[in-house]
Amino acid sequence: MTLQDSLLGFAALAALITVIPGTDTALVLRYTLSQGRRHAYMAAFGMISGAFVWGAAAATGVSALLTVSTVAYDVLRIAGAAYMVWLGVSLWRASFRKGAGPDDGGQPVRGLPHLSYEPLGRTWAKGLVSNLLNPKYGMFCIAVIPQFLVPGVPPVWMGLMLTVVSNAEAVVWFIAIVAAAHFFRKWLEGPTFRRWIDRVTGTVLGAFGVAAVLEARHA
């Protein structure tokens, strides 16, 4: 397999994984509607940072420990599940609170029951942790990236190149999501819709977490 064949083949597979709805898409959409584009992009940047960590781990063999150690993988899976459940519960609690949040210019948006202003650094951290504690993404890297390593190319560099390809596709996807959500935002700014967005997003995140816990119990 040549370097070009590896990059193109991985790009095709990663594109399919990227557009499958999951926790990353749910969080970016929710931040777009609740606190604006800056926070949505910062959350996405945090997720991409986590993706680089997973890519490097898969390429250097650190992730091999998770493959051979059932305990290590179960710990990661349960930690990720607990984090998603916590996010889901937090969103449900937030949907019952009323307040003002900043829009893209840092000013309150009238009529919206936004969460209080969240520092961008915290938003980035939430995106990072969400990706790092996502065992499905981690196992994707573990299972797929080693298959696209090219002889003669250092594994670390090859893994990072493949991660760049995957993240570039994710950036395009996140930009499309943010742009679409922002375009339709004026039709989606009603207090009732905002509350239900938080509840639906919270339910999705919580469901992913509960499913991961049940999967761990039956493993």
N, C-alpha and C positions, 0 to 999 in steps of 0.2 A: 504493500500500500504506500503510495506516494504521499507527500505532505499535502498536496492539493486535494487528492482524493479523500484524505482523512478529514480535512477541514470542511469540505463540501458535504460529505456524508454525515458528519456530526451536526452540521448546520441544519440539515433537513430533519434529523431526528429531534434536535433541540427545539426547533420551531414548533413541532407538534406538542411537545411538553409545555412550552411557554404559553400557548393559547388555551390550554386546559384550565378552566376556572379553578382557583384554589385560594388558599389563605392570603397569598401575596396580592392577587387581584382584588380580593375583598377589602384588604387594608388600604390599598392605594385608592380605590373607589370611595371608601368611607372618608379618608382624609381629604380628598378633593371636595366632597360635599360638606364636610364639617368645618374644615379650617383653611381650605384654599389650596391652590396649586403648589405653593412653596413647600408646604408640609407634605403633600402627596409626593412631590419629587424627592424630598428628603427621606421619606419612608422607603421609596424605591431605591434610593442610593444606599440606604442601610442594608436592604435585601441583596443588592448587588455586591456589597462588601462581603456579606456572608457567603455569597456564591463563590467569590474568589477564594475564601478560606476552604470551602469544600473542594473546589477544584484542585487547589494545591495539595490538600490532604490526600485526595484520591490518587494524584500523580506520584507523590513521594512515598506512598505506602502506609501513611499513618492511618488511613481509613481501612486498611486491611485488618487492623485490630478489631474493628467493628464487625467485619465479615466473619472472623473466626471466633470471636468472643460473643456468645449469646448474652451474657450478663451486660457487657458494655453497650450492646445495641439496645437491649431492653431498658437500660437506664436512660439512654438518649431518647428513646421513643416515649417513655413515661414522662420525662422532663418536658419534651415538646408538647405532649398531650396536655399536661397540666398548664403549660403556658397558654395554649390556645383556649382552654376552658376559662382560664383567668381573664383573658382578653374578652371572651364572649360575655362573661358575667359583668365585666366592667362596662361594656357597651350597653347592656340591658339596664344597668343602674344609671348610666348617663342619660338614657332615653327618658327617664322619669324626672330629670332635673332640667330646670330652665336657667338660661344664662345668655351671655353674649360672648361671641368669639370673633377673632379677627378675620378679615378677608385678605385678599392678596396684598392689599396696601397697608395692612396692619390696623385697619379701622373696624369697629364692630359692624356686623351685617344686621340690618334691621329685620326684626321679625323672626330670626332664626334661633332656635333653642340650642345654640352651639355649646360645646364644652368650653371651659375656661381656656385661655390661651396656653398652649403647650410649647415649651422651648423647643427649638429645632433640633438641638442636640438630643433631647429625649426622644423625639420622633425618629431620628436616625437610629438610636439605640434600639427602639422597638422593632424597626425594620430588620436590623442586624440580628437580634435575638430570635425574631420570628423565623428567619431563614436558617440560622444555625441550629435551632431546635426543631427543624422540620425534617424528620427522618426519611420521608419519602424523597425529598430532594437529595438528601445525603446518599441514600441508597442508589438513586439515579446516577450520581457521580461515581459511586463505587463500582457500579455494574457496567457503566457505559464508557467512561473516560479511558480506562485501561485498554478497552477494545480498539481505541483509535490512536494509541501510541505508535509512533513511526520509528523504526530502527534507525539508529544514527542520530536521532534527536533526543537530547536529554529529557527524561520524563517530566522533570519539573517545568521546563520551558514548554514542552508539548501540552502538559496539563493546563498551564496558564493560557496558552494560545487558544485551546478549546474553550476554556472558561470565558475568554474575551469574546469569542464567537457567540456563545450562549447569552452572555450579558448584553451584547450589542442587540440581539434580537429582543431581549427582555426590555431594553431601553425603548425600542421602537413600539413595543406593545404597551408599555406603561404610558408613553407619550400619547398614544392613541386613546387609551382609556381616560387619561386626565383631560385631554382636549374634548372628547365627546361629553364627558360628565360636566365640564365647565361650560360647554356650549348650551347644554340643556339645563344648566343650573337654575336659570330664572323660572323655569317651569317646575323645578324640583325643590324650591326654597320654602315651601309651606311648612309650618311647624309640625303638622301631622306627618308629612312625608319624611321629614328629618328624623322624627322619633322612630318611624317604621324602618328607615334605612339602618339606624343603629341596631334595632332589634333583629332585622333580617341578617345583617352582617354578624352580629353577636351569635345568632343561632347557627350560622354556617361555621364560624370558628369553633363554637362549642361542640357542634356535631363532629367536626374533624377530630377534636380532642377526645371525645367520648369513644368514637370509633377506634382511635389508636389505643385507648386503654383496653377496650374489649378485645382488640386484636392481640395485645400483649398477654392478656389473661388466657387466651386460647392457644397461644403459641407453644 
